[in-house]
Amino acid sequence: MNVFALIERPTEPIPLTEDNYYRRTNRRPPYIQSVGGEMKSYAICPACQNPVRLVNRTATETRSGSFYAKHHKDDVRGVADYSEHEYLKCPLANPARMDEKKRRSSVLQGQSNEVRDALVEAFDLVMSFIEIDTGIKFQDRVIEEMLDDFSKNRGYEYAAINLYNLPYAFVYMTESKDIFGCSVDSDIAEAISKLSEGFSIKHLGSSNYIRRNEKSRSKIRLLFYGHAESVKGGGVEAIVMRVVELPPGAGVDTAKVLYEKTIILDSAKFYNFYMKRKRRVDMARSRLK
């Protein structure tokens, strides 16, 4: 996992970087302990409150060399006691690949309901994260198609989707979408202007709209892939977005790539924004009756 929590706030996720860990723990016990003659680094899983151990902090322990946290299946003095029951329910334990589309077991139905409710109650927040990270402002028709895909697949039941990656998992579980007419950021606009044969950019104020060239019958589509590769060996969780152009009659495997970008999943950011929003909505609801 790429988040951690501290003793005084065990449910609040913090992005896992060396700087964050050193600054928040001051590199002192009980977070840093000598075990068997080796210095070990510990923290807490914000999802299940079990202890976690940091991997590849001071020495390379895995082939990938990625810095990440993994559950520590034992009590850690001064940090947290281990609970197997909570571990088995933890959405951050052995994260499933989004490509698998593996559904949660019936005993975890509560997590599926939580994801579905969060998507409904904070869909504006979910879309805000998606639009910022992709650089695309979607037309309502595209958003409706995404929702239809997610609903038909009952995406909220997939084990890979949780409150920490909800915006990214939502778009990942949808099929490729036609983004003609959508507004895009300057990087995507530049790529389309340079590489596309069937589309160009119409500038209106600070917005860049995708327009179809005269007589063009090409399609321009957005898709996501690559989550499975990103989670191997404890790597940083990420997805890849790709914008492609499909000439009329061309097969999908001959699409021309116009733009591609890797999006790093910030597990802490969305969760913290969502919980703050939920807390304030509940506050207002309890007082405005």
C-alpha positions as CSV (number, residue, x, y, z in Angstrom):
1,M,0.0,0.0,0.0
2,N,1.1,3.6,-0.6
3,V,-0.5,5.2,2.5
4,F,0.1,4.9,6.2
5,A,-1.5,6.3,9.4
6,L,-0.2,7.3,12.8
7,I,-1.0,6.2,16.3
8,E,-3.0,9.4,17.3
9,R,-5.1,9.3,14.0
10,P,-5.2,5.7,13.0
11,T,-7.9,6.1,10.3
12,E,-6.4,9.1,8.5
13,P,-4.4,8.1,5.5
14,I,-1.1,9.9,4.7
15,P,0.6,9.5,1.3
16,L,3.6,7.2,1.8
17,T,6.8,9.0,0.9
18,E,10.1,8.9,2.8
19,D,9.7,12.6,3.6
20,N,6.2,12.2,4.9
21,Y,7.2,9.2,7.0
22,Y,10.3,10.9,8.5
23,R,8.6,14.2,9.1
24,R,5.5,12.7,10.8
25,T,7.3,10.0,12.9
26,N,10.5,12.0,13.6
27,R,12.2,8.7,12.9
28,R,11.8,7.6,16.5
29,P,10.3,4.7,18.4
30,P,7.8,3.2,18.4
31,Y,7.7,3.7,14.7
32,I,11.4,2.8,14.3
33,Q,12.5,-0.4,16.2
34,S,15.4,-2.7,16.3
35,V,14.3,-6.3,15.6
36,G,16.7,-9.1,15.4
37,G,19.6,-6.7,15.0
38,E,17.9,-4.8,12.1
39,M,16.1,-1.5,12.1
40,K,12.5,-1.9,11.1
41,S,10.0,0.8,10.3
42,Y,6.4,0.6,11.3
43,A,3.1,2.5,11.0
44,I,-0.6,1.7,10.9
45,C,-2.9,0.7,8.1
46,P,-5.6,3.4,7.9
47,A,-8.2,0.9,6.6
48,C,-8.0,-1.9,9.2
49,Q,-5.8,-0.3,11.9
50,N,-3.4,-3.2,11.9
51,P,0.4,-2.6,12.0
52,V,2.2,-2.2,8.7
53,R,5.9,-2.5,8.0
54,L,7.7,-0.3,5.5
55,V,9.5,-2.1,2.7
56,N,12.6,-0.9,0.9
57,R,13.1,2.1,3.2
58,T,16.8,1.9,3.9
59,A,17.8,-1.3,1.9
60,T,16.4,-3.0,-1.2
61,E,14.3,-5.9,-0.1
62,T,12.4,-6.6,-3.3
63,R,13.2,-6.8,-6.9
64,S,11.2,-3.7,-7.8
65,G,12.9,-1.6,-5.1
66,S,9.6,0.3,-4.7
67,F,9.0,2.0,-1.3
68,Y,5.7,0.7,0.1
69,A,3.9,-0.6,3.2
70,K,2.7,-4.1,3.8
71,H,0.7,-5.6,6.6
72,H,2.7,-7.0,9.5
73,K,0.9,-10.1,10.9
74,D,2.0,-9.7,14.5
75,D,1.7,-7.2,17.3
76,V,4.1,-4.2,17.1
77,R,4.9,-2.9,20.6
78,G,3.7,0.7,21.0
79,V,2.1,0.9,17.5
80,A,-0.8,-1.6,17.1
81,D,-2.0,-5.1,17.9
82,Y,-2.6,-7.4,14.9
83,S,-6.2,-8.5,14.2
84,E,-6.6,-11.3,11.6
85,H,-10.4,-10.6,11.5
86,E,-9.8,-7.0,10.5
87,Y,-7.0,-7.9,8.1
88,L,-9.3,-10.3,6.1
89,K,-11.8,-7.4,5.6
90,C,-9.1,-4.8,4.7
91,P,-9.5,-3.3,1.2
92,L,-5.8,-2.4,1.2
93,A,-4.6,-5.9,1.9
94,N,-3.3,-7.6,-1.3
95,P,-5.1,-5.2,-3.6
96,A,-7.0,-6.9,-6.5
97,R,-6.2,-5.9,-10.1
98,M,-8.9,-3.9,-11.7
99,D,-8.5,-6.0,-14.8
100,E,-9.6,-9.1,-12.9
101,K,-13.1,-7.8,-12.2
102,K,-13.2,-10.1,-9.2
103,R,-16.2,-9.5,-7.0
104,R,-16.2,-9.3,-3.2
105,S,-17.5,-12.2,-1.2
106,S,-21.0,-11.9,0.3
107,V,-19.6,-11.3,3.8
108,L,-18.1,-8.1,2.5
109,Q,-21.4,-6.7,1.1
110,G,-21.1,-3.8,3.5
111,Q,-18.0,-2.6,1.6
112,S,-19.8,-2.8,-1.7
113,N,-22.7,-0.7,-0.3
114,E,-20.2,1.8,1.1
115,V,-18.7,2.2,-2.4
116,R,-22.0,2.5,-4.1
117,D,-23.3,5.1,-1.6
118,A,-20.1,7.1,-1.8
119,L,-20.3,7.2,-5.6
120,V,-23.9,8.5,-5.5
121,E,-23.5,11.0,-2.6
122,A,-20.2,12.4,-3.8
123,F,-20.3,11.9,-7.5
124,D,-19.5,15.5,-8.1
125,L,-16.3,15.0,-6.1
126,V,-15.5,11.8,-8.0
127,M,-15.8,13.6,-11.3
128,S,-13.8,16.6,-10.1
129,F,-10.9,14.3,-9.4
130,I,-11.2,12.5,-12.7
131,E,-11.4,15.7,-14.7
132,I,-8.4,17.2,-13.0
133,D,-6.2,14.1,-13.3
134,T,-7.2,13.3,-16.9
135,G,-7.2,16.9,-18.1
136,I,-10.6,16.4,-19.8
137,K,-13.9,18.1,-19.0
138,F,-16.5,15.6,-20.0
139,Q,-19.8,16.3,-21.6
140,D,-22.9,15.0,-19.8
141,R,-23.5,12.3,-22.4
142,V,-20.0,10.8,-21.7
143,I,-20.6,10.8,-18.0
144,E,-24.0,9.2,-18.4
145,E,-22.4,6.4,-20.6
146,M,-19.8,5.9,-17.9
147,L,-22.5,5.5,-15.2
148,D,-24.4,3.1,-17.4
149,D,-21.3,0.9,-17.9
150,F,-20.5,0.9,-14.2
151,S,-24.1,0.2,-13.2
152,K,-24.5,-2.7,-15.7
153,N,-21.3,-4.3,-14.5
154,R,-22.3,-3.6,-10.8
155,G,-18.8,-2.2,-10.5
156,Y,-19.2,-1.3,-6.9
157,E,-19.1,-5.1,-6.1
158,Y,-15.5,-5.5,-7.5
159,A,-12.9,-6.2,-4.9
160,A,-10.4,-3.8,-6.6
161,I,-12.7,-0.7,-5.9
162,N,-12.7,1.0,-2.5
163,L,-13.0,4.5,-1.0
164,Y,-9.3,5.0,-1.5
165,N,-9.2,4.7,-5.3
166,L,-12.9,5.3,-6.2
167,P,-12.5,8.0,-8.9
168,Y,-9.8,6.1,-10.8
169,A,-11.5,2.7,-10.4
170,F,-14.8,4.1,-11.6
171,V,-13.3,5.3,-15.0
172,Y,-11.2,2.2,-15.3
173,M,-14.3,0.0,-15.1
174,T,-15.9,1.8,-18.0
175,E,-15.4,1.0,-21.7
176,S,-13.7,3.4,-24.1
177,K,-15.6,6.6,-24.7
178,D,-16.0,9.0,-27.6
179,I,-14.7,12.4,-26.3
180,F,-15.6,14.5,-29.4
181,G,-16.8,17.9,-28.2
182,C,-15.2,17.6,-24.8
183,S,-12.8,20.3,-23.5
184,V,-9.2,19.2,-22.9
185,D,-6.1,20.7,-21.3
186,S,-3.2,22.2,-23.3
187,D,-1.1,19.0,-23.4
188,I,-3.9,17.0,-24.9
189,A,-4.9,19.8,-27.2
190,E,-1.3,20.1,-28.5
191,A,-1.1,16.4,-29.2
192,I,-4.4,16.4,-31.1
193,S,-3.3,19.4,-33.2
194,K,0.0,17.8,-34.0
195,L,-1.0,14.2,-34.6
196,S,-4.6,13.9,-35.5
197,E,-5.9,13.8,-39.1
198,G,-9.6,13.9,-38.4
199,F,-9.8,16.3,-35.4
200,S,-8.5,19.7,-34.4
201,I,-8.9,22.1,-31.5
202,K,-11.3,25.0,-31.2
203,H,-10.2,27.6,-28.7
204,L,-12.9,29.4,-26.8
205,G,-11.5,31.7,-24.1
206,S,-9.3,29.4,-21.9
207,S,-11.0,26.2,-23.1
208,N,-9.9,23.8,-25.8
209,Y,-12.7,21.9,-27.5
210,I,-12.2,18.9,-29.7
211,R,-13.8,19.5,-33.1
212,R,-14.1,17.1,-36.0
213,N,-12.6,18.3,-39.2
214,E,-14.8,18.8,-42.3
215,K,-15.6,15.5,-44.0
216,S,-13.9,13.5,-41.3
217,R,-15.7,10.4,-40.2
218,S,-13.0,9.4,-37.7
219,K,-13.7,8.6,-34.0
220,I,-11.6,9.9,-31.1
221,R,-11.8,7.8,-28.0
222,L,-10.5,7.7,-24.4
223,L,-9.6,4.4,-22.6
224,F,-7.8,3.3,-19.5
225,Y,-5.5,0.3,-18.9
226,G,-2.3,-0.8,-17.1
227,H,-3.5,-1.2,-13.5
228,A,-2.4,-4.8,-13.2
229,E,1.2,-4.0,-14.1
230,S,1.4,-1.1,-11.6
231,V,0.5,-3.2,-8.6
232,K,3.2,-5.9,-9.2
233,G,5.8,-6.1,-6.5
234,G,4.3,-3.4,-4.3
235,G,4.7,-0.8,-7.0
236,V,2.9,2.6,-7.0
237,E,-0.7,2.1,-7.9
238,A,-1.4,3.7,-11.2
239,I,-3.5,3.5,-14.4
240,V,-2.7,4.7,-17.9
241,M,-5.0,6.9,-19.9
242,R,-4.8,6.9,-23.7
243,V,-6.5,9.0,-26.4
244,V,-6.7,7.3,-29.8
245,E,-8.1,8.1,-33.2
246,L,-10.0,5.5,-35.2
247,P,-10.4,6.1,-39.0
248,P,-13.6,4.9,-40.5
249,G,-13.6,1.2,-41.1
250,A,-10.4,0.6,-39.2
251,G,-10.1,-2.1,-36.6
252,V,-9.6,-1.2,-33.0
253,D,-6.1,-2.7,-33.0
254,T,-5.0,-0.2,-35.7
255,A,-6.0,2.9,-33.7
256,K,-3.6,5.8,-33.8
257,V,-2.3,6.8,-30.4
258,L,-2.6,10.6,-30.0
259,Y,-1.9,11.0,-26.3
260,E,-0.9,8.8,-23.3
261,K,-0.3,9.6,-19.7
262,T,0.2,7.6,-16.5
263,I,-2.0,8.7,-13.6
264,I,-0.7,7.9,-10.1
265,L,-3.5,7.0,-7.7
266,D,-3.3,9.2,-4.7
267,S,-5.1,6.9,-2.2
268,A,-5.0,9.4,0.6
269,K,-6.2,12.5,-1.2
270,F,-9.6,11.4,-2.4
271,Y,-10.4,9.5,0.9
272,N,-9.6,12.5,3.0
273,F,-11.6,14.9,0.8
274,Y,-14.5,12.5,0.8
275,M,-14.5,12.0,4.6
276,K,-14.3,15.7,5.2
277,R,-17.2,16.3,2.9
278,K,-19.3,13.5,4.5
279,R,-18.5,14.8,8.0
280,R,-19.7,18.3,7.1
281,V,-22.8,17.1,5.3
282,D,-23.7,15.0,8.3
283,M,-23.1,18.0,10.5
284,A,-25.5,20.1,8.5
285,R,-28.1,17.3,8.3
286,S,-28.1,16.8,12.1
287,R,-28.7,20.5,12.7
288,L,-31.0,21.6,9.9
289,K,-34.1,19.7,10.5
